[in-house]
Amino acid sequence: MEGVFWDNNYHMWFSYRGTKDFATYRMRYAYSKDGINWSRRDEKSRIDISNNGWDSESIYYPYLIENDNRRFLLYCGNKYGITGFGYAVGVQ
């Protein structure tokens, strides 16, 4: 689970283990105004598995960074990141 304080709110992306719809990990999103009371907004995660490739089964272990006013979300793919990690640019 990784959270940041951006734009006067706390934001958190976190790993979420499967449901009846999928058996592997996905990422979800929540936000908070005070860092204590959180509201899940899974639809705003804005990242999901790919159609094929290294992250086509699972995405998890998010880590958020900001560098030169650009925001990045680092994450692992299939089989706990056995082939490395990826990143998404422009996380909001």
Long-range contacts (C-beta under 8 A, 24 or more apart in sequence): 1-62, 2-62, 2-63, 2-64, 3-35, 3-64, 4-64, 4-66, 5-35, 6-66, 6-71, 6-92, 9-33, 10-34, 10-35, 10-38, 11-64, 12-38, 13-45, 13-47, 13-62, 13-64, 13-73, 13-91, 14-62, 15-60, 15-61, 15-62, 16-42, 24-49, 24-57, 24-58, 25-58, 25-59, 25-60, 26-58, 26-59, 26-60, 27-59, 27-60, 27-62, 27-75, 46-88, 46-91, 46-92, 47-73, 47-75, 47-88, 53-77, 54-78, 54-83, 54-84, 54-86, 55-86, 64-91
